[in-house]
Amino acid sequence: MTKLSGVFPVLPTPFSAEGAIDPAALGRLVDFVVEAGADGLVYPGMASEVETLSPEERLTLVQALGTALGGRLPFIVGASDADPAAAAARAEEGRLVGARAAMIMAPAGRGSDVAAHIEFYRAVAAGTSLAIMLQNAPQPMGAGLKPELVSEIVKAVPQIRYVKEETLPCGHNVSAISASVGDRLDGVFGGAGARYVMDELARGAAGTMPASEMTDLHVRLVRAFRAADIKEARRLYSRSLPLLLFQAVFRVRLTKAVLGARGLLASTEARAAGPRLDAHDRQELAALMAEAADLFTLHPVTLPQADHVAA
């Protein structure tokens, strides 16, 4: 089977203005990342407000995504759960609609106890035939494991074929895990919103898993890097950072605002906890989107859209 690599954006969960899930809108986001040239996609993850979804909503959306995608791109299903049986069940739900792998976060509740994490992933592997991606997210969301601990877990659970490394310093950790496990893994991906993507790629990362509002830019960046056009890759990276730094504060609300300004989301409603944009933030976001407007060639930002979404 072909190894997964490249740009795998994590899709947000669209909600109606009343806060209900919107499977049709999710399908339109699938079309966008396919059109943008992504190498695959991930759903649901932290950028999908997965913690706010009921099991029934989660299943409905995963099934809707599988139908909308129709095998056009590889799909990694987010299956994180502190209960290994539940994580395996979420993985199987994805497999039934075409997922190629299951991304499962190392649970925060198991701390740095390597034996406990090995037990967890072995239990997950017993319940699904999908390849597993170990997501190493920082505390308090995840366990924030040191690279040597991630390597021990990988070596002990053959079904773990990928790692998504998001614990700082991400680049150092990508290097350390890759050096420790060698070809035991099919790839180590970067995450953390692609804020460190150039360092990760330079250290041999298989790809990146950012949010989806700049998928077309991230595709161009990774393609430029792989073509040894480092100057162009760095130019795109530098242009992306102002919005990504703002996203580090406002998370999915920033992602949805940009997608809305690009005409890709009708509603930017979010359930997630966290800061909301005030009037000054909305002015700054509108300015940042205006500055970056030339980067979004597939679905351009227009100033009236930006002003409306940021209002």
Rosetta blueprint (number, residue, H / E / L):
1 M L
2 T L
3 K L
4 L L
5 S L
6 G E
7 V E
8 F L
9 P L
10 V E
11 L L
12 P L
13 T L
14 P L
15 F E
16 S L
17 A L
18 E L
19 G L
20 A L
21 I E
22 D L
23 P H
24 A H
25 A H
26 L H
27 G H
28 R H
29 L H
30 V H
31 D H
32 F H
33 V H
34 V H
35 E H
36 A L
37 G L
38 A L
39 D L
40 G L
41 L E
42 V E
43 Y E
44 P L
45 G L
46 M H
47 A H
48 S H
49 E L
50 V H
51 E H
52 T H
53 L L
54 S L
55 P H
56 E H
57 E H
58 R H
59 L H
60 T H
61 L H
62 V H
63 Q H
64 A H
65 L H
66 G H
67 T H
68 A H
69 L H
70 G L
71 G L
72 R L
73 L L
74 P L
75 F E
76 I E
77 V E
78 G E
79 A L
80 S L
81 D L
82 A L
83 D L
84 P H
85 A H
86 A H
87 A H
88 A H
89 A H
90 R H
91 A H
92 E H
93 E H
94 G H
95 R H
96 L L
97 V L
98 G L
99 A L
100 R L
101 A E
102 A E
103 M E
104 I E
105 M E
106 A L
107 P E
108 A H
109 G H
110 R H
111 G L
112 S L
113 D L
114 V H
115 A H
116 A H
117 H H
118 I H
119 E H
120 F H
121 Y H
122 R H
123 A H
124 V H
125 A H
126 A H
127 G H
128 T L
129 S L
130 L L
131 A E
132 I E
133 M E
134 L E
135 Q E
136 N E
137 A L
138 P L
139 Q L
140 P L
141 M L
142 G E
143 A L
144 G L
145 L L
146 K L
147 P H
148 E H
149 L H
150 V H
151 S H
152 E H
153 I H
154 V H
155 K H
156 A H
157 V L
158 P L
159 Q L
160 I E
161 R E
162 Y E
163 V E
164 K E
165 E E
166 E L
167 T L
168 L L
169 P L
170 C H
171 G H
172 H H
173 N H
174 V H
175 S H
176 A H
177 I H
178 S H
179 A H
180 S H
181 V H
182 G H
183 D H
184 R H
185 L L
186 D L
187 G E
188 V E
189 F E
190 G E
191 G L
192 A H
193 G H
194 A H
195 R L
196 Y L
197 V H
198 M H
199 D H
200 E H
201 L H
202 A H
203 R L
204 G L
205 A L
206 A L
207 G E
208 T E
209 M L
210 P L
211 A E
212 S L
213 E L
214 M L
215 T H
216 D H
217 L H
218 H H
219 V H
220 R H
221 L H
222 V H
223 R H
224 A H
225 F H
226 R H
227 A L
228 A L
229 D L
230 I H
231 K H
232 E H
233 A H
234 R H
235 R H
236 L H
237 Y H
238 S H
239 R H
240 S H
241 L H
242 P H
243 L H
244 L H
245 L H
246 F H
247 Q H
248 A H
249 V H
250 F H
251 R L
252 V H
253 R H
254 L H
255 T H
256 K H
257 A H
258 V H
259 L H
260 G H
261 A H
262 R L
263 G L
264 L L
265 L L
266 A L
267 S L
268 T L
269 E L
270 A L
271 R L
272 A L
273 A L
274 G L
275 P L
276 R L
277 L L
278 D L
279 A H
280 H H
281 D H
282 R H
283 Q H
284 E H
285 L H
286 A H
287 A H
288 L H
289 M H
290 A H
291 E H
292 A L
293 A H
294 D H
295 L H
296 F L
297 T L
298 L L
299 H L
300 P L
301 V L
302 T L
303 L H
304 P H
305 Q H
306 A H
307 D H
308 H H
309 V H
310 A L
311 A L
